[in-house]
Amino acid sequence: MDDKLKQTKEAYQLLFDADDGIIVLDDLENRFHINTTTFSSDPHDTAFREGQRSVVLFIKNMLINDEYFQRLIEEHSNE
């Protein structure tokens, strides 16, 4: 991972690990269809909702600890 991406991920993690960040992320998940369907009979509405959802998924992806998942992959590959 290059330094700029690593620095950006650390900034996301610092922001969303704070109490206010947790509240905001929870609100974004509820507001933008993380746990509900994005389907609508109007395909434009569905596309719009998927766009909203993808932003929240991007944020959550930035919060993933890469080292933790790398250890899990290594542990399971040794079994």
C-alpha positions as CSV (number, residue, x, y, z in Angstrom):
1,M,0.0,0.0,0.0
2,D,1.4,3.4,-0.9
3,D,2.0,6.1,1.7
4,K,-0.8,8.4,0.5
5,L,-3.4,5.6,0.6
6,K,-2.1,4.4,4.0
7,Q,-2.3,8.0,5.4
8,T,-5.9,8.4,4.0
9,K,-7.0,5.0,5.5
10,E,-5.5,6.1,8.9
11,A,-7.4,9.4,8.7
12,Y,-10.7,7.5,8.0
13,Q,-10.0,5.2,10.9
14,L,-9.2,8.0,13.3
15,L,-12.3,9.9,12.3
16,F,-14.8,7.0,12.4
17,D,-13.3,5.4,15.6
18,A,-14.2,8.5,17.6
19,D,-17.6,8.5,19.4
20,D,-19.1,11.1,17.0
21,G,-17.8,9.1,14.0
22,I,-19.5,5.9,15.2
23,I,-22.8,7.8,15.5
24,V,-22.4,9.3,12.0
25,L,-21.5,6.0,10.4
26,D,-24.4,4.3,12.1
27,D,-26.7,7.1,10.7
28,L,-25.2,6.7,7.2
29,E,-25.8,3.0,7.3
30,N,-29.4,3.4,8.3
31,R,-30.1,6.3,6.0
32,F,-28.4,4.8,2.8
33,H,-29.6,1.3,2.5
34,I,-26.8,-0.8,4.0
35,N,-29.2,-3.3,5.6
36,T,-32.2,-2.9,3.3
37,T,-32.9,-3.4,-0.3
38,T,-32.2,-0.7,-2.8
39,F,-34.7,-2.0,-5.3
40,S,-37.4,0.3,-6.6
41,S,-39.8,-0.1,-9.5
42,D,-38.1,2.9,-11.0
43,P,-34.7,1.9,-12.3
44,H,-33.4,5.4,-11.9
45,D,-34.3,5.4,-8.2
46,T,-32.6,2.0,-7.8
47,A,-29.5,3.3,-9.4
48,F,-29.6,6.4,-7.1
49,R,-30.0,4.3,-4.0
50,E,-27.1,2.0,-5.1
51,G,-24.9,5.1,-5.5
52,Q,-25.7,6.2,-2.0
53,R,-25.1,2.7,-0.7
54,S,-21.7,2.5,-2.5
55,V,-20.4,5.6,-0.7
56,V,-21.1,4.0,2.7
57,L,-19.5,0.7,1.6
58,F,-16.5,2.7,0.5
59,I,-16.2,4.3,3.9
60,K,-16.5,0.9,5.6
61,N,-13.9,-0.5,3.3
62,M,-11.5,2.3,4.3
63,L,-12.0,1.2,8.0
64,I,-10.9,-2.4,7.4
65,N,-7.6,-3.3,9.1
66,D,-5.6,-4.8,6.3
67,E,-3.0,-6.4,8.6
68,Y,-5.8,-8.2,10.6
69,F,-7.2,-9.7,7.4
70,Q,-3.8,-10.6,6.1
71,R,-3.2,-12.6,9.3
72,L,-6.5,-14.4,8.9
73,I,-5.7,-15.3,5.3
74,E,-2.3,-16.7,6.3
75,E,-3.8,-18.7,9.2
76,H,-6.4,-20.3,7.0
77,S,-4.0,-21.1,4.2
78,N,-1.9,-23.1,6.7
79,E,-4.8,-25.4,7.7
